[in-house]
């Protein structure tokens, strides 16, 4: 997803704790701890960390996700991505070099 299509970004100097809701897209370069429930796309960049259960439309992980993910459209785990938790999505893409520990349901 290109930068011009990103609606909101959590930069690398931000730590957010709590329940996060959004409708469009969110790019995470910082840290989120809690829960994420959104209609839009979540992109976790390299260096970004999400310690949360996630319910979103699409998910791209190039950083770290610790938590379960329920995704409506597609999950992409990039070569620098680490996912620890169970994932549920109709499409799951895992690039060579990525780390995934958990169960997947498609």
Secondary structure per residue as TSV (DSSP state, phi and psi in degrees):
chain	resnum	aa	ss	phi	psi
A	1	X	-	360.0	129.7
A	2	X	-	-75.3	156.4
A	3	X	G	-58.2	-34.6
A	4	X	G	-71.8	-11.3
A	5	X	G	-99.0	0.8
A	6	X	-	-86.8	126.6
A	7	X	-	-86.4	-38.7
A	8	X	E	-141.6	147.7
A	9	X	E	-135.4	136.4
A	10	X	E	-97.3	107.8
A	11	X	-	-75.5	171.0
A	12	X	T	-67.7	-10.2
A	13	X	T	-101.9	13.0
A	14	X	-	-113.0	135.7
A	15	X	E	-119.5	119.6
A	16	X	E	-111.5	131.6
A	17	X	E	-123.9	130.4
A	18	X	E	135.3	-161.4
A	19	X	E	-97.6	126.9
A	20	X	E	-115.9	129.9
A	21	X	E	-127.6	140.3
A	22	X	E	-156.2	164.4
A	23	X	S	-109.6	-26.1
A	24	X	S	-105.4	-107.0
A	25	X	E	-132.9	149.0
A	26	X	E	-136.1	129.0
A	27	X	E	-107.4	130.9
A	28	X	E	-112.6	118.4
A	29	X	S	-112.7	-12.8
A	30	X	S	-101.2	-139.6
A	31	X	E	-128.0	134.3
A	32	X	E	-125.2	131.8
A	33	X	E	-128.7	125.0
A	34	X	E	144.1	-125.3
A	35	X	E	-136.6	150.2
A	36	X	E	-128.2	125.1
A	37	X	E	-133.5	108.6
A	38	X	E	-144.8	155.2
A	39	X	S	-87.9	-12.5
A	40	X	S	-105.7	-159.1
A	41	X	E	-98.3	141.2
A	42	X	E	-116.9	125.2
A	43	X	E	-119.2	119.5
A	44	X	E	-103.4	111.0
A	45	X	-	-78.3	162.4
A	46	X	T	-57.5	129.3
A	47	X	T	94.3	-18.8
A	48	X	-	-82.9	153.1
A	49	X	E	-141.6	131.7
A	50	X	E	-125.1	116.0
A	51	X	E	-106.7	83.4
A	52	X	E	-164.2	154.0
A	53	X	E	-81.1	137.9
A	54	X	E	-124.8	132.5
A	55	X	E	-131.4	103.0
A	56	X	E	-140.1	172.7
A	57	X	E	-76.2	-44.6
A	58	X	E	-144.4	154.2
A	59	X	E	-139.3	129.8
A	60	X	E	-123.3	125.6
A	61	X	E	-120.1	111.9
A	62	X	S	-116.4	-5.5
A	63	X	S	-111.0	-131.8
A	64	X	E	-122.9	131.5
A	65	X	E	-123.1	116.7
A	66	X	E	-110.3	102.7
A	67	X	S	152.8	168.3
A	68	X	-	-83.4	148.1
A	69	X	E	-130.1	128.3
A	70	X	E	-115.8	116.6
A	71	X	E	-125.6	130.6
A	72	X	E	-70.2	-42.5
A	73	X	E	-106.5	-63.7
A	74	X	E	-156.9	141.6
A	75	X	E	-113.2	129.7
A	76	X	E	-121.0	123.6
A	77	X	E	-110.1	112.7
A	78	X	-	-76.7	173.1
A	79	X	T	-62.3	-23.6
A	80	X	T	-99.0	3.2
A	81	X	-	-80.5	146.5
A	82	X	E	-131.9	123.6
A	83	X	E	-124.4	124.2
A	84	X	E	-121.9	104.3
A	85	X	S	151.0	172.1
A	86	X	-	-86.8	142.5
A	87	X	E	-125.7	145.3
A	88	X	E	-134.7	122.0
A	89	X	-	-166.7	151.5
A	90	X	S	-68.4	-24.9
A	91	X	-	-133.5	130.8
A	92	X	E	-130.4	122.7
A	93	X	E	-119.7	124.1
A	94	X	E	-123.3	115.5
A	95	X	-	-78.2	149.3
A	96	X	T	-55.7	133.1
A	97	X	T	100.0	-19.0
A	98	X	-	-69.0	158.2
A	99	X	E	-119.9	126.7
A	100	X	E	-135.3	120.0
A	101	X	E	-122.7	112.0
A	102	X	S	155.1	-166.6
A	103	X	-	-112.2	149.5
A	104	X	E	-121.3	143.9
A	105	X	E	-129.6	126.1
A	106	X	-	-128.0	360.0
